[in-house]
Amino acid sequence: MQSADHQKIWNLIKDEHTAVLVTVGRDGTLDSRPMGCVQKEFDGTLWFLTFKDTPKVLEIAKKSAGTRILCSTVRL
């Protein structure tokens, strides 16, 4: 993704503080959960803080062909 694309995405998400993280669970179902998302800039990667021994970390770490991560902003 080019810098202009990053800027366009950043302009859409920079004021958001909650995103929905979606991963593929062990049984193939989609697991989604709200996550705090706080960062000062966007280079193509969104960063989330969590505990290291959570199912979401294991799902992401598997990096199987079926694993996808989708982050979308949520307005409450």
Secondary structure, DSSP 8 states (H G I E B T S, - for coil): --HHHHHHHHHHHTT--EEEEEEE-TTS-EEEEEEE---S--SS-------TTSHHHHHHHH--TT---EEEE---
